Amino acid sequence: MSTAEQVRLPDDCTVGYIVEGLLGARLLHSPLFHSHLENLQRLPPDTLLQQVTLSYGGPENPHNVVNVAGGFSVQQDPTRFKSVHCLLYPDTDWCPRQKQGAPISR
């Protein structure tokens, strides 16, 4: 049985339990980790490349996504993860090419 099943917590909480509860180490708060529980649209788009983790609202809150002008429409990329990928790796063969100087709208 996995630790997450034993403690009946989500994966991120289980990691915290293992680190602090079992190993006795202290975790530090970082503003660079983002949960589906926060308003992700408030995250400034120009800071996306500095973030450690991003999330999205999932089926219960599908509009809670990061605001990224990407090569894909919201209909094509409802989680915005493909658009974030193309922001990080613009030379990926399936990423749309952006005209120089022209931002691609959501």
Gaussian input, Z-matrix of N, CA and C with variables (Angstrom, degrees):
# hf/3-21g

backbone

0 1
 N
 C     1     B1
 C     2     B2     1     A1
 N     3     B3     2     A2     1     D1
 C     4     B4     3     A3     2     D2
 C     5     B5     4     A4     3     D3
 N     6     B6     5     A5     4     D4
 C     7     B7     6     A6     5     D5
 C     8     B8     7     A7     6     D6
 N     9     B9     8     A8     7     D7
 C    10    B10     9     A9     8     D8
 C    11    B11    10    A10     9     D9
 N    12    B12    11    A11    10    D10
 C    13    B13    12    A12    11    D11
 C    14    B14    13    A13    12    D12
 N    15    B15    14    A14    13    D13
 C    16    B16    15    A15    14    D14
 C    17    B17    16    A16    15    D15
 N    18    B18    17    A17    16    D16
 C    19    B19    18    A18    17    D17
 C    20    B20    19    A19    18    D18
 N    21    B21    20    A20    19    D19
 C    22    B22    21    A21    20    D20
 C    23    B23    22    A22    21    D21
 N    24    B24    23    A23    22    D22
 C    25    B25    24    A24    23    D23
 C    26    B26    25    A25    24    D24
 N    27    B27    26    A26    25    D25
 C    28    B28    27    A27    26    D26
 C    29    B29    28    A28    27    D27
 N    30    B30    29    A29    28    D28
 C    31    B31    30    A30    29    D29
 C    32    B32    31    A31    30    D30
 N    33    B33    32    A32    31    D31
 C    34    B34    33    A33    32    D32
 C    35    B35    34    A34    33    D33
 N    36    B36    35    A35    34    D34
 C    37    B37    36    A36    35    D35
 C    38    B38    37    A37    36    D36
 N    39    B39    38    A38    37    D37
 C    40    B40    39    A39    38    D38
 C    41    B41    40    A40    39    D39
 N    42    B42    41    A41    40    D40
 C    43    B43    42    A42    41    D41
 C    44    B44    43    A43    42    D42
 N    45    B45    44    A44    43    D43
 C    46    B46    45    A45    44    D44
 C    47    B47    46    A46    45    D45
 N    48    B48    47    A47    46    D46
 C    49    B49    48    A48    47    D47
 C    50    B50    49    A49    48    D48
 N    51    B51    50    A50    49    D49
 C    52    B52    51    A51    50    D50
 C    53    B53    52    A52    51    D51
 N    54    B54    53    A53    52    D52
 C    55    B55    54    A54    53    D53
 C    56    B56    55    A55    54    D54
 N    57    B57    56    A56    55    D55
 C    58    B58    57    A57    56    D56
 C    59    B59    58    A58    57    D57
 N    60    B60    59    A59    58    D58
 C    61    B61    60    A60    59    D59
 C    62    B62    61    A61    60    D60
 N    63    B63    62    A62    61    D61
 C    64    B64    63    A63    62    D62
 C    65    B65    64    A64    63    D63
 N    66    B66    65    A65    64    D64
 C    67    B67    66    A66    65    D65
 C    68    B68    67    A67    66    D66
 N    69    B69    68    A68    67    D67
 C    70    B70    69    A69    68    D68
 C    71    B71    70    A70    69    D69
 N    72    B72    71    A71    70    D70
 C    73    B73    72    A72    71    D71
 C    74    B74    73    A73    72    D72
 N    75    B75    74    A74    73    D73
 C    76    B76    75    A75    74    D74
 C    77    B77    76    A76    75    D75
 N    78    B78    77    A77    76    D76
 C    79    B79    78    A78    77    D77
 C    80    B80    79    A79    78    D78
 N    81    B81    80    A80    79    D79
 C    82    B82    81    A81    80    D80
 C    83    B83    82    A82    81    D81
 N    84    B84    83    A83    82    D82
 C    85    B85    84    A84    83    D83
 C    86    B86    85    A85    84    D84
 N    87    B87    86    A86    85    D85
 C    88    B88    87    A87    86    D86
 C    89    B89    88    A88    87    D87
 N    90    B90    89    A89    88    D88
 C    91    B91    90    A90    89    D89
 C    92    B92    91    A91    90    D90
 N    93    B93    92    A92    91    D91
 C    94    B94    93    A93    92    D92
 C    95    B95    94    A94    93    D93
 N    96    B96    95    A95    94    D94
 C    97    B97    96    A96    95    D95
 C    98    B98    97    A97    96    D96
 N    99    B99    98    A98    97    D97
 C   100   B100    99    A99    98    D98
 C   101   B101   100   A100    99    D99
 N   102   B102   101   A101   100   D100
 C   103   B103   102   A102   101   D101
 C   104   B104   103   A103   102   D102
 N   105   B105   104   A104   103   D103
 C   106   B106   105   A105   104   D104
 C   107   B107   106   A106   105   D105
 N   108   B108   107   A107   106   D106
 C   109   B109   108   A108   107   D107
 C   110   B110   109   A109   108   D108
 N   111   B111   110   A110   109   D109
 C   112   B112   111   A111   110   D110
 C   113   B113   112   A112   111   D111
 N   114   B114   113   A113   112   D112
 C   115   B115   114   A114   113   D113
 C   116   B116   115   A115   114   D114
 N   117   B117   116   A116   115   D115
 C   118   B118   117   A117   116   D116
 C   119   B119   118   A118   117   D117
 N   120   B120   119   A119   118   D118
 C   121   B121   120   A120   119   D119
 C   122   B122   121   A121   120   D120
 N   123   B123   122   A122   121   D121
 C   124   B124   123   A123   122   D122
 C   125   B125   124   A124   123   D123
 N   126   B126   125   A125   124   D124
 C   127   B127   126   A126   125   D125
 C   128   B128   127   A127   126   D126
 N   129   B129   128   A128   127   D127
 C   130   B130   129   A129   128   D128
 C   131   B131   130   A130   129   D129
 N   132   B132   131   A131   130   D130
 C   133   B133   132   A132   131   D131
 C   134   B134   133   A133   132   D132
 N   135   B135   134   A134   133   D133
 C   136   B136   135   A135   134   D134
 C   137   B137   136   A136   135   D135
 N   138   B138   137   A137   136   D136
 C   139   B139   138   A138   137   D137
 C   140   B140   139   A139   138   D138
 N   141   B141   140   A140   139   D139
 C   142   B142   141   A141   140   D140
 C   143   B143   142   A142   141   D141
 N   144   B144   143   A143   142   D142
 C   145   B145   144   A144   143   D143
 C   146   B146   145   A145   144   D144
 N   147   B147   146   A146   145   D145
 C   148   B148   147   A147   146   D146
 C   149   B149   148   A148   147   D147
 N   150   B150   149   A149   148   D148
 C   151   B151   150   A150   149   D149
 C   152   B152   151   A151   150   D150
 N   153   B153   152   A152   151   D151
 C   154   B154   153   A153   152   D152
 C   155   B155   154   A154   153   D153
 N   156   B156   155   A155   154   D154
 C   157   B157   156   A156   155   D155
 C   158   B158   157   A157   156   D156
 N   159   B159   158   A158   157   D157
 C   160   B160   159   A159   158   D158
 C   161   B161   160   A160   159   D159
 N   162   B162   161   A161   160   D160
 C   163   B163   162   A162   161   D161
 C   164   B164   163   A163   162   D162
 N   165   B165   164   A164   163   D163
 C   166   B166   165   A165   164   D164
 C   167   B167   166   A166   165   D165
 N   168   B168   167   A167   166   D166
 C   169   B169   168   A168   167   D167
 C   170   B170   169   A169   168   D168
 N   171   B171   170   A170   169   D169
 C   172   B172   171   A171   170   D170
 C   173   B173   172   A172   171   D171
 N   174   B174   173   A173   172   D172
 C   175   B175   174   A174   173   D173
 C   176   B176   175   A175   174   D174
 N   177   B177   176   A176   175   D175
 C   178   B178   177   A177   176   D176
 C   179   B179   178   A178   177   D177
 N   180   B180   179   A179   178   D178
 C   181   B181   180   A180   179   D179
 C   182   B182   181   A181   180   D180
 N   183   B183   182   A182   181   D181
 C   184   B184   183   A183   182   D182
 C   185   B185   184   A184   183   D183
 N   186   B186   185   A185   184   D184
 C   187   B187   186   A186   185   D185
 C   188   B188   187   A187   186   D186
 N   189   B189   188   A188   187   D187
 C   190   B190   189   A189   188   D188
 C   191   B191   190   A190   189   D189
 N   192   B192   191   A191   190   D190
 C   193   B193   192   A192   191   D191
 C   194   B194   193   A193   192   D192
 N   195   B195   194   A194   193   D193
 C   196   B196   195   A195   194   D194
 C   197   B197   196   A196   195   D195
 N   198   B198   197   A197   196   D196
 C   199   B199   198   A198   197   D197
 C   200   B200   199   A199   198   D198
 N   201   B201   200   A200   199   D199
 C   202   B202   201   A201   200   D200
 C   203   B203   202   A202   201   D201
 N   204   B204   203   A203   202   D202
 C   205   B205   204   A204   203   D203
 C   206   B206   205   A205   204   D204
 N   207   B207   206   A206   205   D205
 C   208   B208   207   A207   206   D206
 C   209   B209   208   A208   207   D207
 N   210   B210   209   A209   208   D208
 C   211   B211   210   A210   209   D209
 C   212   B212   211   A211   210   D210
 N   213   B213   212   A212   211   D211
 C   214   B214   213   A213   212   D212
 C   215   B215   214   A214   213   D213
 N   216   B216   215   A215   214   D214
 C   217   B217   216   A216   215   D215
 C   218   B218   217   A217   216   D216
 N   219   B219   218   A218   217   D217
 C   220   B220   219   A219   218   D218
 C   221   B221   220   A220   219   D219
 N   222   B222   221   A221   220   D220
 C   223   B223   222   A222   221   D221
 C   224   B224   223   A223   222   D222
 N   225   B225   224   A224   223   D223
 C   226   B226   225   A225   224   D224
 C   227   B227   226   A226   225   D225
 N   228   B228   227   A227   226   D226
 C   229   B229   228   A228   227   D227
 C   230   B230   229   A229   228   D228
 N   231   B231   230   A230   229   D229
 C   232   B232   231   A231   230   D230
 C   233   B233   232   A232   231   D231
 N   234   B234   233   A233   232   D232
 C   235   B235   234   A234   233   D233
 C   236   B236   235   A235   234   D234
 N   237   B237   236   A236   235   D235
 C   238   B238   237   A237   236   D236
 C   239   B239   238   A238   237   D237
 N   240   B240   239   A239   238   D238
 C   241   B241   240   A240   239   D239
 C   242   B242   241   A241   240   D240
 N   243   B243   242   A242   241   D241
 C   244   B244   243   A243   242   D242
 C   245   B245   244   A244   243   D243
 N   246   B246   245   A245   244   D244
 C   247   B247   246   A246   245   D245
 C   248   B248   247   A247   246   D246
 N   249   B249   248   A248   247   D247
 C   250   B250   249   A249   248   D248
 C   251   B251   250   A250   249   D249
 N   252   B252   251   A251   250   D250
 C   253   B253   252   A252   251   D251
 C   254   B254   253   A253   252   D252
 N   255   B255   254   A254   253   D253
 C   256   B256   255   A255   254   D254
 C   257   B257   256   A256   255   D255
 N   258   B258   257   A257   256   D256
 C   259   B259   258   A258   257   D257
 C   260   B260   259   A259   258   D258
 N   261   B261   260   A260   259   D259
 C   262   B262   261   A261   260   D260
 C   263   B263   262   A262   261   D261
 N   264   B264   263   A263   262   D262
 C   265   B265   264   A264   263   D263
 C   266   B266   265   A265   264   D264
 N   267   B267   266   A266   265   D265
 C   268   B268   267   A267   266   D266
 C   269   B269   268   A268   267   D267
 N   270   B270   269   A269   268   D268
 C   271   B271   270   A270   269   D269
 C   272   B272   271   A271   270   D270
 N   273   B273   272   A272   271   D271
 C   274   B274   273   A273   272   D272
 C   275   B275   274   A274   273   D273
 N   276   B276   275   A275   274   D274
 C   277   B277   276   A276   275   D275
 C   278   B278   277   A277   276   D276
 N   279   B279   278   A278   277   D277
 C   280   B280   279   A279   278   D278
 C   281   B281   280   A280   279   D279
 N   282   B282   281   A281   280   D280
 C   283   B283   282   A282   281   D281
 C   284   B284   283   A283   282   D282
 N   285   B285   284   A284   283   D283
 C   286   B286   285   A285   284   D284
 C   287   B287   286   A286   285   D285
 N   288   B288   287   A287   286   D286
 C   289   B289   288   A288   287   D287
 C   290   B290   289   A289   288   D288
 N   291   B291   290   A290   289   D289
 C   292   B292   291   A291   290   D290
 C   293   B293   292   A292   291   D291
 N   294   B294   293   A293   292   D292
 C   295   B295   294   A294   293   D293
 C   296   B296   295   A295   294   D294
 N   297   B297   296   A296   295   D295
 C   298   B298   297   A297   296   D296
 C   299   B299   298   A298   297   D297
 N   300   B300   299   A299   298   D298
 C   301   B301   300   A300   299   D299
 C   302   B302   301   A301   300   D300
 N   303   B303   302   A302   301   D301
 C   304   B304   303   A303   302   D302
 C   305   B305   304   A304   303   D303
 N   306   B306   305   A305   304   D304
 C   307   B307   306   A306   305   D305
 C   308   B308   307   A307   306   D306
 N   309   B309   308   A308   307   D307
 C   310   B310   309   A309   308   D308
 C   311   B311   310   A310   309   D309
 N   312   B312   311   A311   310   D310
 C   313   B313   312   A312   311   D311
 C   314   B314   313   A313   312   D312
 N   315   B315   314   A314   313   D313
 C   316   B316   315   A315   314   D314
 C   317   B317   316   A316   315   D315

   B1=1.4585
   B2=1.5324
   B3=1.3229
   B4=1.4615
   B5=1.5255
   B6=1.3241
   B7=1.4652
   B8=1.5186
   B9=1.3384
   B10=1.4714
   B11=1.5226
   B12=1.3167
   B13=1.4675
   B14=1.5263
   B15=1.3273
   B16=1.4625
   B17=1.5240
   B18=1.3340
   B19=1.4696
   B20=1.5235
   B21=1.3340
   B22=1.4611
   B23=1.5316
   B24=1.3336
   B25=1.4584
   B26=1.5267
   B27=1.3404
   B28=1.4687
   B29=1.5320
   B30=1.3234
   B31=1.4633
   B32=1.5216
   B33=1.3441
   B34=1.4600
   B35=1.5250
   B36=1.3113
   B37=1.4675
   B38=1.5235
   B39=1.3238
   B40=1.4650
   B41=1.5226
   B42=1.3307
   B43=1.4628
   B44=1.5280
   B45=1.3229
   B46=1.4623
   B47=1.5142
   B48=1.3215
   B49=1.4668
   B50=1.5291
   B51=1.3262
   B52=1.4676
   B53=1.5225
   B54=1.3363
   B55=1.4655
   B56=1.5251
   B57=1.3263
   B58=1.4649
   B59=1.5265
   B60=1.3378
   B61=1.4587
   B62=1.5149
   B63=1.3204
   B64=1.4647
   B65=1.5273
   B66=1.3223
   B67=1.4631
   B68=1.5226
   B69=1.3208
   B70=1.4618
   B71=1.5146
   B72=1.3181
   B73=1.4676
   B74=1.5267
   B75=1.3188
   B76=1.4572
   B77=1.5230
   B78=1.3180
   B79=1.4576
   B80=1.5210
   B81=1.3090
   B82=1.4574
   B83=1.5192
   B84=1.3304
   B85=1.4602
   B86=1.5281
   B87=1.3159
   B88=1.4575
   B89=1.5212
   B90=1.3316
   B91=1.4619
   B92=1.5322
   B93=1.3221
   B94=1.4629
   B95=1.5232
   B96=1.3422
   B97=1.4621
   B98=1.5220
   B99=1.3172
   B100=1.4601
   B101=1.5184
   B102=1.3180
   B103=1.4601
   B104=1.5211
   B105=1.3173
   B106=1.4650
   B107=1.5296
   B108=1.3362
   B109=1.4630
   B110=1.5274
   B111=1.3310
   B112=1.4630
   B113=1.5307
   B114=1.3168
   B115=1.4614
   B116=1.5295
   B117=1.3166
   B118=1.4623
   B119=1.5238
   B120=1.3193
   B121=1.4644
   B122=1.5259
   B123=1.3261
   B124=1.4680
   B125=1.5258
   B126=1.3201
   B127=1.4596
   B128=1.5294
   B129=1.3355
   B130=1.4666
   B131=1.5332
   B132=1.3363
   B133=1.4694
   B134=1.5241
   B135=1.3371
   B136=1.4626
   B137=1.5254
   B138=1.3453
   B139=1.4647
   B140=1.5288
   B141=1.3234
   B142=1.4663
   B143=1.5251
   B144=1.3117
   B145=1.4626
   B146=1.5237
   B147=1.3266
   B148=1.4603
   B149=1.5321
   B150=1.3175
   B151=1.4671
   B152=1.5236
   B153=1.3348
   B154=1.4638
   B155=1.5193
   B156=1.3272
   B157=1.4625
   B158=1.5172
   B159=1.3284
   B160=1.4562
   B161=1.5191
   B162=1.3020
   B163=1.4535
   B164=1.5158
   B165=1.3242
   B166=1.4595
   B167=1.5126
   B168=1.3245
   B169=1.4572
   B170=1.5082
   B171=1.3112
   B172=1.4566
   B173=1.5154
   B174=1.3246
   B175=1.4668
   B176=1.5287
   B177=1.3323
   B178=1.4612
   B179=1.5265
   B180=1.3308
   B181=1.4640
   B182=1.5342
   B183=1.3364
   B184=1.4636
   B185=1.5258
   B186=1.3152
   B187=1.4666
   B188=1.5234
   B189=1.3318
   B190=1.4621
   B191=1.5272
   B192=1.3202
   B193=1.4645
   B194=1.5205
   B195=1.3330
   B196=1.4587
   B197=1.5240
   B198=1.3088
   B199=1.4578
   B200=1.5263
   B201=1.3203
   B202=1.4635
   B203=1.5226
   B204=1.3223
   B205=1.4566
   B206=1.5146
   B207=1.2999
   B208=1.4562
   B209=1.5019
   B210=1.2850
   B211=1.4410
   B212=1.5057
   B213=1.3245
   B214=1.4540
   B215=1.5215
   B216=1.3006
   B217=1.4661
   B218=1.5255
   B219=1.3215
   B220=1.4622
   B221=1.5283
   B222=1.3211
   B223=1.4621
   B224=1.5345
   B225=1.3237
   B226=1.4646
   B227=1.5271
   B228=1.3164
   B229=1.4663
   B230=1.5303
   B231=1.3245
   B232=1.4679
   B233=1.5263
   B234=1.3296
   B235=1.4682
   B236=1.5198
   B237=1.3259
   B238=1.4636
   B239=1.5231
   B240=1.3513
   B241=1.4573
   B242=1.5261
   B243=1.3327
   B244=1.4676
   B245=1.5270
   B246=1.3297
   B247=1.4660
   B248=1.5218
   B249=1.3379
   B250=1.4688
   B251=1.5284
   B252=1.3217
   B253=1.4687
   B254=1.5315
   B255=1.3241
   B256=1.4637
   B257=1.5208
   B258=1.3236
   B259=1.4619
   B260=1.5305
   B261=1.3316
   B262=1.4619
   B263=1.5262
   B264=1.3267
   B265=1.4689
   B266=1.5280
   B267=1.3287
   B268=1.4704
   B269=1.5290
   B270=1.3155
   B271=1.4648
   B272=1.5229
   B273=1.3314
   B274=1.4628
   B275=1.5200
   B276=1.3292
   B277=1.4659
   B278=1.5238
   B279=1.3230
   B280=1.4648
   B281=1.5289
   B282=1.3414
   B283=1.4700
   B284=1.5240
   B285=1.3280
   B286=1.4681
   B287=1.5248
   B288=1.2926
   B289=1.4682
   B290=1.5157
   B291=1.3269
   B292=1.4585
   B293=1.5236
   B294=1.3264
   B295=1.4605
   B296=1.5190
   B297=1.3180
   B298=1.4503
   B299=1.5263
   B300=1.3423
   B301=1.4536
   B302=1.5135
   B303=1.3237
   B304=1.4695
   B305=1.5250
   B306=1.3337
   B307=1.4643
   B308=1.5238
   B309=1.3117
   B310=1.4616
   B311=1.5154
   B312=1.3077
   B313=1.4658
   B314=1.5111
   B315=1.3492
   B316=1.4548
   B317=1.4896
   A1=108.35
   A2=116.80
   A3=120.31
   A4=110.56
   A5=114.77
   A6=119.99
   A7=110.77
   A8=117.47
   A9=120.64
   A10=110.68
   A11=117.15
   A12=120.13
   A13=111.06
   A14=116.77
   A15=120.46
   A16=111.87
   A17=117.03
   A18=120.04
   A19=112.34
   A20=116.98
   A21=123.70
   A22=112.02
   A23=114.84
   A24=122.11
   A25=109.22
   A26=117.65
   A27=120.31
   A28=110.40
   A29=115.87
   A30=120.78
   A31=113.83
   A32=118.30
   A33=119.32
   A34=111.41
   A35=117.65
   A36=121.19
   A37=110.56
   A38=116.83
   A39=120.75
   A40=110.85
   A41=117.10
   A42=120.15
   A43=109.59
   A44=117.35
   A45=120.67
   A46=112.25
   A47=116.94
   A48=121.39
   A49=110.74
   A50=117.07
   A51=120.47
   A52=110.46
   A53=116.52
   A54=120.66
   A55=111.25
   A56=117.30
   A57=119.54
   A58=112.80
   A59=116.90
   A60=119.93
   A61=114.44
   A62=116.54
   A63=119.66
   A64=113.20
   A65=116.79
   A66=120.19
   A67=113.41
   A68=117.73
   A69=121.19
   A70=114.76
   A71=117.87
   A72=120.96
   A73=109.16
   A74=116.39
   A75=121.29
   A76=109.20
   A77=115.44
   A78=120.86
   A79=109.07
   A80=116.88
   A81=122.39
   A82=109.16
   A83=116.43
   A84=120.46
   A85=108.81
   A86=116.36
   A87=121.55
   A88=108.91
   A89=117.50
   A90=120.40
   A91=112.82
   A92=117.49
   A93=121.29
   A94=113.60
   A95=117.50
   A96=122.53
   A97=107.84
   A98=117.62
   A99=119.97
   A100=112.26
   A101=114.30
   A102=123.62
   A103=110.58
   A104=115.56
   A105=120.78
   A106=111.18
   A107=117.47
   A108=121.24
   A109=112.91
   A110=118.12
   A111=120.43
   A112=109.80
   A113=116.10
   A114=121.52
   A115=108.33
   A116=116.15
   A117=121.34
   A118=113.07
   A119=118.17
   A120=120.72
   A121=111.54
   A122=117.20
   A123=120.52
   A124=112.56
   A125=117.16
   A126=120.59
   A127=108.46
   A128=118.44
   A129=119.91
   A130=111.48
   A131=117.42
   A132=120.80
   A133=113.71
   A134=117.32
   A135=119.14
   A136=112.89
   A137=118.12
   A138=121.08
   A139=112.51
   A140=118.00
   A141=120.52
   A142=112.86
   A143=117.66
   A144=120.40
   A145=112.85
   A146=118.43
   A147=121.24
   A148=112.89
   A149=118.28
   A150=121.26
   A151=111.44
   A152=115.70
   A153=121.44
   A154=110.24
   A155=117.25
   A156=121.08
   A157=109.52
   A158=115.19
   A159=122.59
   A160=107.15
   A161=116.42
   A162=121.11
   A163=108.36
   A164=115.81
   A165=121.64
   A166=107.78
   A167=116.33
   A168=121.53
   A169=116.02
   A170=118.80
   A171=120.86
   A172=112.14
   A173=117.26
   A174=121.17
   A175=113.53
   A176=116.67
   A177=118.85
   A178=113.12
   A179=118.37
   A180=122.16
   A181=108.58
   A182=118.44
   A183=121.35
   A184=114.65
   A185=118.84
   A186=120.72
   A187=112.37
   A188=117.95
   A189=121.30
   A190=108.60
   A191=115.12
   A192=122.18
   A193=108.93
   A194=116.49
   A195=119.76
   A196=109.29
   A197=115.05
   A198=122.27
   A199=107.79
   A200=115.37
   A201=119.85
   A202=108.73
   A203=114.52
   A204=118.85
   A205=105.70
   A206=115.52
   A207=118.42
   A208=111.34
   A209=114.95
   A210=121.29
   A211=114.18
   A212=117.40
   A213=121.22
   A214=110.22
   A215=116.35
   A216=120.35
   A217=108.41
   A218=116.48
   A219=121.14
   A220=109.77
   A221=117.21
   A222=120.34
   A223=111.11
   A224=117.33
   A225=121.54
   A226=112.27
   A227=116.25
   A228=121.95
   A229=109.56
   A230=117.77
   A231=120.19
   A232=114.43
   A233=118.82
   A234=120.49
   A235=111.77
   A236=117.67
   A237=127.54
   A238=112.73
   A239=117.52
   A240=119.82
   A241=112.86
   A242=118.14
   A243=119.41
   A244=109.69
   A245=116.66
   A246=120.27
   A247=111.30
   A248=117.15
   A249=120.37
   A250=109.43
   A251=117.02
   A252=120.41
   A253=109.89
   A254=117.02
   A255=120.64
   A256=112.06
   A257=117.23
   A258=120.78
   A259=109.44
   A260=116.32
   A261=121.46
   A262=112.65
   A263=116.11
   A264=122.29
   A265=109.93
   A266=117.52
   A267=120.68
   A268=114.22
   A269=118.07
   A270=120.05
   A271=113.39
   A272=117.87
   A273=120.74
   A274=108.33
   A275=116.75
   A276=119.70
   A277=113.95
   A278=119.69
   A279=120.38
   A280=113.46
   A281=117.31
   A282=120.03
   A283=109.82
   A284=117.11
   A285=119.72
   A286=110.61
   A287=115.21
   A288=120.61
   A289=109.16
   A290=115.69
   A291=121.30
   A292=108.48
   A293=115.41
   A294=119.39
   A295=108.01
   A296=116.06
   A297=120.82
   A298=110.87
   A299=115.38
   A300=121.45
   A301=114.97
   A302=118.36
   A303=120.92
   A304=109.97
   A305=116.92
   A306=118.28
   A307=110.73
   A308=115.72
   A309=121.09
   A310=107.94
   A311=117.07
   A312=120.64
   A313=110.92
   A314=114.05
   A315=121.57
   A316=106.63
   D1=136.20
   D2=-179.00
   D3=-76.92
   D4=159.94
   D5=178.72
   D6=-59.75
   D7=-41.15
   D8=-179.74
   D9=-60.18
   D10=-40.19
   D11=178.28
   D12=-68.65
   D13=-37.21
   D14=-179.85
   D15=-66.24
   D16=-45.38
   D17=-176.64
   D18=-89.83
   D19=-9.85
   D20=177.51
   D21=56.28
   D22=49.48
   D23=178.48
   D24=-126.14
   D25=156.18
   D26=173.86
   D27=-62.33
   D28=163.92
   D29=-174.79
   D30=-57.19
   D31=-42.44
   D32=-178.64
   D33=-66.80
   D34=-38.29
   D35=177.55
   D36=-69.02
   D37=-34.59
   D38=178.34
   D39=-64.31
   D40=-40.81
   D41=176.80
   D42=-60.26
   D43=-44.58
   D44=176.77
   D45=-60.53
   D46=-41.01
   D47=178.28
   D48=-63.01
   D49=-44.33
   D50=179.88
   D51=-62.96
   D52=-48.79
   D53=-176.66
   D54=-65.09
   D55=-51.20
   D56=-175.35
   D57=-86.30
   D58=-45.24
   D59=-174.73
   D60=-75.94
   D61=-43.56
   D62=-176.47
   D63=-92.74
   D64=-40.19
   D65=-176.55
   D66=-92.54
   D67=-16.69
   D68=177.74
   D69=76.61
   D70=11.96
   D71=177.72
   D72=-88.21
   D73=162.84
   D74=179.32
   D75=-106.53
   D76=134.93
   D77=173.95
   D78=-89.46
   D79=148.76
   D80=176.89
   D81=-105.69
   D82=140.54
   D83=175.58
   D84=-70.66
   D85=137.20
   D86=175.89
   D87=-135.09
   D88=132.61
   D89=176.76
   D90=-76.58
   D91=3.73
   D92=-176.94
   D93=-94.44
   D94=-0.33
   D95=177.05
   D96=-105.55
   D97=132.91
   D98=-174.27
   D99=-128.43
   D100=133.29
   D101=-176.93
   D102=-104.98
   D103=158.98
   D104=173.81
   D105=-68.31
   D106=-10.93
   D107=-179.17
   D108=-82.46
   D109=-12.31
   D110=178.26
   D111=-100.05
   D112=163.84
   D113=178.90
   D114=-78.41
   D115=96.91
   D116=-173.79
   D117=-71.40
   D118=-20.97
   D119=178.50
   D120=-68.83
   D121=-17.71
   D122=179.45
   D123=-82.58
   D124=-9.24
   D125=178.64
   D126=-71.18
   D127=121.01
   D128=-177.69
   D129=-60.12
   D130=127.93
   D131=-178.06
   D132=-55.95
   D133=-31.62
   D134=-178.46
   D135=-75.62
   D136=-0.41
   D137=176.98
   D138=-106.54
   D139=0.27
   D140=-175.00
   D141=-58.02
   D142=-37.88
   D143=-177.31
   D144=-70.48
   D145=-15.71
   D146=179.37
   D147=-92.78
   D148=-10.13
   D149=-174.42
   D150=-73.85
   D151=149.84
   D152=177.39
   D153=-87.86
   D154=-45.43
   D155=177.64
   D156=-135.67
   D157=149.76
   D158=173.24
   D159=-129.80
   D160=162.91
   D161=-180.00
   D162=-142.68
   D163=-170.68
   D164=172.22
   D165=-153.67
   D166=163.32
   D167=-172.07
   D168=-68.75
   D169=-19.08
   D170=-179.85
   D171=73.81
   D172=-169.79
   D173=-175.45
   D174=-61.12
   D175=-30.40
   D176=-178.03
   D177=-77.35
   D178=-18.66
   D179=179.73
   D180=-151.30
   D181=68.04
   D182=-172.05
   D183=-66.62
   D184=-14.99
   D185=-179.29
   D186=-89.89
   D187=-3.25
   D188=178.07
   D189=-86.68
   D190=84.66
   D191=-178.86
   D192=-133.92
   D193=160.80
   D194=177.05
   D195=-68.57
   D196=150.28
   D197=179.63
   D198=-91.70
   D199=99.09
   D200=-179.47
   D201=-130.34
   D202=126.27
   D203=172.61
   D204=-77.69
   D205=111.41
   D206=-175.20
   D207=-130.16
   D208=-178.01
   D209=-179.34
   D210=-77.21
   D211=-4.29
   D212=-177.16
   D213=-120.30
   D214=144.91
   D215=174.71
   D216=-73.70
   D217=166.34
   D218=177.12
   D219=-63.11
   D220=-32.66
   D221=177.56
   D222=-66.71
   D223=-39.02
   D224=178.86
   D225=-76.63
   D226=-27.12
   D227=-173.16
   D228=-140.36
   D229=70.71
   D230=-174.40
   D231=-63.64
   D232=-26.60
   D233=178.74
   D234=-87.57
   D235=-14.59
   D236=-176.23
   D237=70.32
   D238=6.14
   D239=-178.62
   D240=-69.18
   D241=-34.92
   D242=176.23
   D243=-65.24
   D244=-39.36
   D245=179.63
   D246=-67.06
   D247=-39.38
   D248=176.07
   D249=-64.25
   D250=-41.96
   D251=177.89
   D252=-56.79
   D253=-46.00
   D254=-178.36
   D255=-69.57
   D256=-26.46
   D257=173.39
   D258=-67.51
   D259=-40.81
   D260=179.58
   D261=-76.10
   D262=-39.16
   D263=-174.47
   D264=-130.06
   D265=71.55
   D266=-173.94
   D267=-64.83
   D268=-17.49
   D269=-179.14
   D270=-87.97
   D271=3.10
   D272=175.99
   D273=-58.79
   D274=136.49
   D275=-172.41
   D276=-62.35
   D277=-26.43
   D278=-179.72
   D279=-93.67
   D280=2.10
   D281=176.70
   D282=-81.26
   D283=131.85
   D284=176.82
   D285=-62.29
   D286=145.47
   D287=177.79
   D288=-83.67
   D289=133.53
   D290=179.85
   D291=-98.23
   D292=135.41
   D293=175.67
   D294=-67.05
   D295=137.36
   D296=-177.06
   D297=-59.32
   D298=128.16
   D299=178.05
   D300=82.83
   D301=-4.22
   D302=-178.23
   D303=-114.63
   D304=109.77
   D305=177.98
   D306=-67.66
   D307=145.24
   D308=177.80
   D309=-90.06
   D310=127.57
   D311=-176.17
   D312=-79.57
   D313=159.82
   D314=176.85
   D315=-71.48

